[in-house]
């Protein structure tokens, strides 16, 4: 089965911050899980370049917008690689393939009669790069960019007949209850549809930084209209019909909760107008908050994810972001909580199980797994945890999935305390019993390793190699987890501490 997953593409007016990285890390976890289930995965990320903010950032450096975007591509790709994020496709909206797709989709919509010319007058938030209605503002300010007063703009624009698609969208929501998740985001969009949709401006004047309409080269396509089309550009549309037919529609658009309206209403309406299928699911995740508000470049509340990764480790950062809050709700960032999870769940939990299992096997069996595990309540519970983990991942409950994986570790560590293998090792009559316990521990560790892999890939690939002497098969790491066992006679290699304890927080 194929699985096509996308994230929102990023403005490149400055470096990625932790809020940006949160979306990309969680998407990478989902993509790795899907690959581990044996699915053919296309994971798309990219840069959103045709914005006023991006052009302004380039001007400050004496660069053209394209020169600035060329520079920032390297910055973003390097950051994602350092955080162990591996997209299958990386797209830039300045690419020729995207220009072709935008113009082709725009022409389809024009031919369908859903574009018309008119004048637009209203409040424009530069931070959102979007027009705002009076009811969208709070005390005259955009709630997401309260440090910057909206501008009153009046322009002659091309409009998209969004209002035409209100009833078809209501019908789609009714027929597809999981089209927009979580439920709170779905309810917000249903309320919007119940109020009725207004036609929206889809062009900008006075700039040549953007993609011109194929039927009016005097103006460029509005940045949001342009950006949404990247999801279908990356399938090969409109030129590669075989590829686009294979990959479209997307299985999941993973985006911030503030842009679910674009992805759950505007984008599907554009596709319906163009005669194309709509995405199967849109998931609006929560914000990463700090200092009393949303993490935001515009608000000056940012944390560098690379600094955190350098201090606490990439694995600990990825683990924390997925374990700390229910996916879909806001995450209140705390460096102290990151430190606590790194030490409790990883150093004292998974790291401790790995260290004591390897230590006992090395001390008493020269690292060799001497027995196959017999009927074992511990391993039966571990196998059951695999089922729980998969059920959670299928509904994007990343925190619940990690809890299931952690349960295996907790029970294995408790098994050591309960069975007292150190006492067994002193009694030659209990050799077979000791071998059985060691086999239970190493196999519990193997299952925990597989389930943690999407969250902490590099560390778990290292652990799998030490446990089995073989590289982890990334196409069956999850589908083959239940019942997976280390073969008797395998020699475990005791490596460096998996998760050394971190004594103090950086700040």
C-alpha distance (Angstrom), angle and dihedral (degrees) to the residues before:
residue distance angle dihedral
X1 . . .
X2 3.79 . .
X3 3.81 123.6 .
X4 3.81 123.0 -165.2
X5 3.80 115.0 -165.5
X6 3.80 127.5 178.4
X7 3.79 137.5 -177.5
X8 3.77 128.1 -156.8
X9 3.79 110.3 -83.7
X10 3.80 113.7 -117.4
X11 3.76 133.4 -117.0
X12 3.80 106.9 -121.6
X13 3.80 98.6 -150.6
X14 3.83 89.0 115.0
X15 3.80 142.0 -1.8
X16 3.82 121.8 -64.0
X17 3.81 115.7 -87.4
X18 3.80 130.5 -159.1
X19 3.80 93.4 -89.8
X20 3.80 89.7 56.2
X21 3.80 91.9 45.2
X22 3.81 91.5 50.7
X23 3.79 92.2 66.0
X24 3.79 93.6 44.7
X25 3.81 94.7 47.2
X26 3.81 93.5 49.3
X27 3.80 90.3 47.1
X28 3.80 90.2 50.3
X29 3.82 89.2 52.2
X30 3.80 90.4 53.1
X31 3.81 92.3 46.6
X32 3.82 92.3 49.7
X33 3.80 90.6 48.2
X34 3.79 91.2 52.1
X35 3.81 91.5 48.5
X36 3.80 89.2 49.0
X37 3.81 88.4 55.5
X38 3.80 88.7 58.9
X39 3.79 96.8 -104.3
X40 3.80 125.0 143.6
X41 3.80 101.7 -114.6
X42 3.78 133.5 -163.0
X43 3.80 110.9 -172.6
X44 3.80 113.1 -171.7
X45 3.79 128.6 -161.7
X46 3.77 131.9 155.9
X47 3.79 153.0 140.4
X48 3.80 128.0 -73.8
X49 3.79 104.1 -145.5
X50 3.82 111.8 164.5
X51 3.79 97.9 83.1
X52 3.78 134.3 117.2
X53 3.80 90.6 -124.3
X54 3.79 91.8 55.6
X55 3.80 93.1 49.0
X56 3.82 90.3 48.3
X57 3.82 91.6 51.3
X58 3.81 89.9 53.4
X59 3.81 92.9 48.8
X60 3.81 90.4 55.2
X61 3.80 88.3 58.7
X62 3.79 94.5 43.7
X63 3.80 91.6 -110.0
X64 3.77 133.6 127.6
X65 3.82 114.0 -113.4
X66 3.81 90.8 -104.5
X67 3.81 93.2 48.7
X68 3.79 89.5 51.3
X69 3.81 91.9 48.5
X70 3.80 91.2 49.3
X71 3.79 88.8 55.1
X72 3.80 94.2 46.1
X73 3.79 93.4 50.1
X74 3.78 87.9 68.9
X75 3.80 91.7 46.7
X76 3.81 93.2 52.8
X77 3.80 96.4 41.2
X78 3.79 90.7 49.7
X79 3.81 92.2 49.8
X80 3.79 93.4 49.7
X81 3.79 92.4 47.6
X82 3.81 91.1 50.6
X83 3.82 89.1 53.6
X84 3.83 90.9 51.3
X85 3.80 92.7 -111.3
X86 3.80 111.4 150.3
X87 3.82 116.4 -173.4
X88 3.78 117.5 -173.3
X89 3.80 91.8 -143.5
X90 3.81 129.3 25.9
X91 3.79 115.9 -165.5
X92 3.80 134.8 -167.8
X93 3.78 120.5 -162.0
X94 3.81 90.9 -137.7
X95 3.83 90.9 65.3
X96 3.82 118.4 113.2
X97 3.82 91.3 -124.5
X98 3.80 89.6 58.9
X99 3.79 93.9 47.1
X100 3.80 88.3 53.7
X101 3.80 92.8 49.7
X102 3.81 93.9 47.1
X103 3.78 92.7 50.5
X104 3.81 92.6 45.1
X105 3.82 92.7 51.1
X106 3.81 91.8 44.4
X107 3.79 90.7 52.3
X108 3.81 91.1 50.4
X109 3.79 90.6 52.6
X110 3.80 91.0 46.7
X111 3.81 90.4 50.6
X112 3.82 88.9 50.8
X113 3.82 89.3 57.9
X114 3.81 94.7 -114.0
X115 3.83 98.2 122.1
X116 3.78 124.0 73.0
X117 3.81 135.9 161.6
X118 3.78 123.1 -110.4
X119 3.78 145.5 131.9
X120 3.77 122.3 -84.9
X121 3.76 124.5 -160.3
X122 3.77 123.5 177.7
X123 3.79 151.3 94.3
X124 3.80 114.9 -49.1
X125 3.82 122.0 -162.0
X126 3.79 109.6 -151.7
X127 3.82 90.2 -164.1
X128 3.82 91.9 58.4
X129 3.81 93.0 29.8
X130 3.79 85.7 -136.3
X131 3.79 140.4 111.9
X132 3.80 114.1 -110.7
X133 3.77 131.2 -150.2
X134 3.81 119.0 -136.3
X135 3.80 90.4 -106.2
X136 3.83 89.7 54.9
X137 3.81 91.0 61.6
X138 3.78 128.3 79.1
X139 3.80 114.5 -150.0
X140 3.79 87.0 -17.0
X141 3.83 93.7 -54.7
X142 3.78 134.5 103.4
X143 3.85 107.7 -106.5
X144 3.81 90.6 -136.6
X145 3.83 96.0 46.2
X146 3.79 105.3 30.4
X147 3.81 91.6 153.1
X148 3.81 91.8 68.0
X149 3.81 123.6 56.7
X150 3.82 114.3 -134.1
X151 3.80 117.2 -110.6
X152 3.81 123.3 -124.4
X153 3.80 106.7 -126.3
X154 3.77 132.5 -176.3
X155 3.80 116.8 -170.8
X156 3.76 141.8 156.6
X157 3.77 102.3 -116.7
X158 3.75 146.8 168.0
X159 3.81 111.3 -108.1
X160 3.79 130.8 -152.6
X161 3.81 115.7 -139.3
X162 3.80 94.4 -125.0
X163 3.81 89.7 155.2
X164 3.82 89.9 67.2
X165 3.79 90.6 64.4
X166 3.80 99.9 50.1
X167 3.81 96.7 98.7
X168 3.83 95.2 41.7
X169 3.80 88.5 51.6
X170 3.80 91.8 50.0
X171 3.78 88.3 52.9
X172 3.79 91.4 49.5
X173 3.81 92.1 50.7
X174 3.80 90.2 49.5
X175 3.81 92.8 49.7
X176 3.81 94.2 43.8
X177 3.83 110.6 42.4
X178 3.83 92.7 177.8
X179 3.81 95.0 49.0
X180 3.82 91.5 105.9
X181 3.81 120.8 27.1
X182 2.95 151.0 -135.1
X183 3.80 99.1 42.4
X184 3.81 92.9 -116.6
X185 3.82 91.0 59.2
X186 3.79 91.5 46.2
X187 3.80 91.2 52.1
X188 3.81 91.2 50.4
X189 3.79 91.5 54.9
X190 3.79 93.4 44.1
X191 3.81 88.5 54.3
X192 3.80 88.9 50.3
X193 3.79 90.9 51.7
X194 3.80 91.3 47.5
X195 3.82 89.7 56.2
X196 3.78 89.8 51.5
X197 3.79 130.5 -112.6
X198 3.78 126.7 -94.5
X199 3.79 124.6 -147.1
X200 3.80 112.1 -100.5
X201 3.78 135.8 -141.9
X202 3.80 112.4 -112.1
X203 3.82 103.4 177.1
X204 3.80 137.9 67.1
X205 3.78 128.7 -152.5
X206 3.78 131.7 -154.8
X207 3.81 97.5 42.0
X208 3.78 137.3 81.6
X209 3.83 93.6 -164.1
X210 3.77 99.0 105.6
X211 3.78 143.2 43.1
X212 3.81 115.8 -59.2
X213 3.77 119.7 -133.4
X214 3.82 111.5 -103.5
X215 3.80 89.5 -128.9
X216 3.84 97.8 40.9
X217 3.80 117.8 30.5
X218 3.81 91.9 178.4
X219 3.80 90.4 82.1
X220 3.79 136.6 39.2
X221 3.78 129.6 -130.0
X222 3.80 113.4 -93.4
X223 3.81 109.5 -100.8
X224 3.81 95.2 -117.4
X225 3.79 93.3 49.7
X226 3.80 88.7 48.2
X227 3.82 94.7 46.6
X228 3.79 97.1 51.4
X229 3.79 91.5 58.2
X230 3.83 91.8 63.3
X231 3.79 89.3 83.7
X232 3.77 92.3 65.9
X233 3.82 94.4 34.6
X234 3.81 88.3 63.8
X235 3.81 91.6 58.5
X236 3.81 90.8 61.9
X237 3.81 95.9 -101.3
X238 3.00 129.3 -174.3
X239 3.82 99.5 13.2
X240 3.83 103.6 35.1
X241 3.78 100.4 55.1
X242 3.81 94.6 172.9
X243 3.78 93.3 53.7
X244 3.78 94.9 43.6
X245 3.80 91.4 48.2
X246 3.80 89.0 51.8
X247 3.80 98.0 47.6
X248 3.78 104.5 31.6
X249 2.99 131.5 116.6
X250 3.79 100.6 47.5
X251 3.79 115.5 -123.0
X252 3.80 93.5 -146.4
X253 3.79 137.0 12.4
X254 3.81 105.6 -165.5
X255 3.82 109.5 -162.3
X256 3.79 141.9 150.1
X257 3.78 117.1 -83.6
X258 3.82 90.7 -114.3
X259 3.81 92.7 65.5
X260 3.80 101.4 41.8
X261 3.83 88.5 104.7
X262 3.79 90.3 63.1
X263 3.80 92.8 45.6
X264 3.80 99.8 37.5
X265 3.82 99.1 39.8
X266 3.81 115.5 12.0
X267 3.81 98.0 40.4
X268 3.82 95.8 46.7
X269 3.81 89.4 48.1
X270 3.80 90.4 52.3
X271 3.79 90.5 51.0
X272 3.79 93.9 46.3
X273 3.80 89.6 51.0
X274 3.81 90.2 50.7
X275 3.80 92.0 48.0
X276 3.81 95.0 -113.1
X277 3.83 131.3 129.7
X278 3.80 118.7 -95.4
X279 3.84 122.6 -124.9
X280 3.78 117.0 -86.6
X281 3.81 97.7 -129.3
X282 3.80 140.3 9.5
X283 3.81 116.9 -164.9
X284 3.81 118.5 -167.8
X285 3.79 108.9 -157.4
X286 3.79 123.9 -160.6
X287 3.79 129.4 -103.0
X288 3.78 128.7 -95.7
X289 3.80 103.1 -121.7
X290 3.77 130.1 -160.9
X291 3.83 136.8 163.3
X292 3.77 91.3 17.5
X293 3.78 98.4 -52.5
X294 3.78 149.4 54.3
X295 3.79 116.6 -58.3
X296 3.79 102.6 -106.8
X297 3.79 138.9 159.6
X298 3.80 90.3 -144.6
X299 3.80 92.7 52.4
X300 3.81 93.0 45.5
X301 3.82 92.6 -121.1
X302 3.78 104.1 125.8
X303 3.78 139.1 136.5
X304 3.79 122.9 -161.5
X305 3.82 108.7 -122.6
X306 3.81 91.4 -157.8
X307 3.80 91.5 58.5
X308 3.81 89.5 51.3
X309 3.81 91.2 47.5
X310 3.80 91.0 50.1
X311 3.81 91.2 50.9
X312 3.80 102.1 40.6
X313 3.79 103.4 16.5
X314 3.78 130.6 -100.2
X315 3.80 91.9 -98.3
X316 3.80 93.5 54.2
X317 3.80 92.3 48.3
X318 3.81 93.6 49.1
X319 3.81 90.7 45.8
X320 3.80 93.4 49.4
X321 3.81 94.5 49.8
X322 3.80 91.2 53.1
X323 3.80 98.6 39.3
X324 3.79 102.7 41.3
X325 3.82 102.0 69.2
X326 3.78 138.4 17.5
X327 3.78 107.4 -93.1
X328 3.78 108.0 -105.0
X329 3.81 94.2 34.7
X330 3.80 126.8 88.6
X331 3.80 117.8 -87.8
X332 3.80 116.7 -139.7
X333 3.79 102.7 -145.1
X334 3.78 116.8 -137.4
X335 3.76 125.0 168.9
X336 3.79 88.7 -155.1
X337 3.81 90.1 57.1
X338 3.80 90.4 48.1
X339 3.80 89.1 53.5
X340 3.80 91.7 46.2
X341 3.80 93.4 52.3
X342 3.80 91.9 44.8
X343 3.80 89.6 55.7
X344 3.81 102.5 35.1
X345 3.80 104.4 37.0
X346 3.80 99.0 28.3
X347 3.83 111.5 24.5
X348 3.82 96.7 32.5
X349 3.79 95.2 30.7
X350 3.79 121.0 33.0
X351 3.81 94.2 10.7
X352 3.79 92.0 49.8
X353 3.81 92.6 49.7
X354 3.79 90.9 50.3
X355 3.81 92.9 47.5
X356 3.79 97.4 46.7
X357 3.83 93.8 43.3
X358 3.80 92.2 49.8
X359 3.80 90.8 42.8
X360 3.80 94.4 53.2
X361 3.79 94.3 44.6
X362 3.80 91.4 48.4
X363 3.81 94.3 46.3
X364 3.79 98.7 45.4
X365 3.82 106.3 21.7
X366 3.82 104.5 25.7
X367 3.78 86.9 -111.8
X368 3.80 94.5 -58.9
X369 3.80 120.6 135.1
X370 3.79 97.2 -133.7
X371 3.80 102.3 -173.3
X372 3.75 143.8 33.4
X373 3.79 111.3 -119.2
X374 3.76 112.8 -102.6
X375 3.79 124.8 -148.8
X376 3.77 100.6 -39.5
X377 3.79 130.4 -177.7
X378 3.80 88.6 -158.0
X379 3.79 93.8 56.8
X380 3.81 91.9 41.7
X381 3.80 88.5 57.9
X382 3.79 90.0 46.0
X383 3.80 90.9 53.3
X384 3.81 89.2 48.9
X385 3.80 88.8 52.5
X386 3.82 88.1 58.1
X387 3.80 88.7 60.1
X388 3.81 91.4 49.1
X389 3.79 90.6 47.8
X390 3.81 92.6 53.1
X391 3.79 93.0 47.4
X392 3.80 89.3 53.1
X393 3.79 94.9 46.7
X394 3.79 92.5 49.9
X395 3.83 89.6 60.6
X396 3.84 93.2 40.4
X397 3.80 93.6 -108.7
X398 3.79 94.2 148.5
X399 3.79 93.7 167.0
X400 3.80 91.8 52.0
X401 3.79 91.3 48.7
X402 3.79 91.3 52.5
X403 3.80 89.9 48.3
X404 3.81 89.4 55.7
X405 3.80 91.2 49.6
X406 3.81 91.3 46.4
X407 3.81 90.3 50.9
X408 3.81 89.0 64.6
X409 3.81 90.1 54.1
X410 3.80 94.2 45.7
X411 3.80 93.2 50.5
X412 3.81 92.8 46.2
X413 3.79 91.9 51.6
X414 3.80 89.4 48.1
X415 3.83 88.5 49.7
X416 3.80 89.3 60.0
X417 3.79 91.2 52.7
X418 3.80 91.9 45.9
X419 3.83 99.8 45.9
X420 3.83 97.2 38.6
X421 3.85 98.7 -147.4
X422 3.81 89.4 -174.3
X423 3.80 88.6 66.5
X424 3.83 91.2 46.0
X425 3.80 91.1 53.3
X426 3.81 90.1 61.1
X427 3.81 93.0 55.9
X428 3.86 116.5 69.1
X429 3.81 89.3 -162.1
X430 3.81 89.4 65.4
X431 3.82 97.1 54.2
X432 3.79 95.0 114.3
X433 3.79 90.9 45.5
X434 3.80 90.8 52.3
X435 3.80 91.8 48.5
X436 3.80 88.8 53.2
X437 3.80 93.4 51.6
X438 3.80 92.1 47.4
X439 3.80 89.4 50.5
X440 3.80 90.3 50.9
X441 3.80 90.9 51.5
X442 3.79 97.5 46.7
X443 3.79 91.4 47.8
X444 3.79 93.3 47.3
X445 3.77 86.2 52.1
X446 3.80 90.8 50.6
X447 3.82 91.8 54.0
X448 3.80 91.7 46.3
X449 3.80 89.3 49.6
X450 3.80 92.7 54.2
X451 3.80 94.5 47.4
X452 3.79 93.4 47.0
X453 3.80 92.5 48.3
X454 3.84 98.6 91.6
X455 3.80 89.0 51.9
X456 3.82 99.0 43.2
X457 3.81 105.9 17.3
X458 3.80 103.4 168.7
X459 3.81 95.2 45.3
X460 3.79 93.4 46.5
X461 3.80 93.4 47.2
X462 3.82 87.0 53.4
X463 3.81 90.9 49.1
X464 3.81 93.4 47.4
X465 3.79 90.9 52.9
X466 3.81 90.9 50.6
X467 3.81 92.0 48.0
X468 3.79 99.9 44.8
X469 3.80 107.9 13.9
X470 3.81 88.4 -123.9
X471 3.79 135.1 94.6
X472 3.78 116.3 -103.4
X473 3.82 112.1 -101.0
X474 3.81 99.9 -126.1
X475 3.82 92.2 -162.1
X476 3.81 93.9 61.5
X477 3.80 104.4 22.3
X478 3.82 91.0 116.8
X479 3.81 103.8 23.9
X480 3.81 89.2 51.7
X481 3.80 97.0 41.3
X482 3.79 99.5 93.2
X483 3.77 107.6 83.2
X484 3.81 93.7 5.6
X485 3.80 111.1 149.3
X486 3.79 138.6 -178.4
X487 3.80 108.8 -115.3
X488 3.81 118.5 -115.6
X489 3.77 110.0 -102.6
X490 3.80 93.3 35.4
X491 3.78 111.6 137.2
X492 3.79 113.0 -136.9
X493 3.79 115.0 -142.9
X494 3.79 112.6 -141.0
X495 3.79 106.8 -140.1
X496 3.78 133.9 -179.5
X497 3.79 118.7 -58.7
X498 3.79 108.0 -66.5
X499 3.80 95.6 -145.6
X500 3.80 113.6 12.0
X501 3.79 112.8 -156.7
X502 3.82 114.6 -99.7
X503 3.80 111.1 -141.1
X504 3.80 104.2 -161.2
X505 3.78 139.4 13.8
X506 3.78 118.9 -109.4
X507 3.80 91.5 -117.5
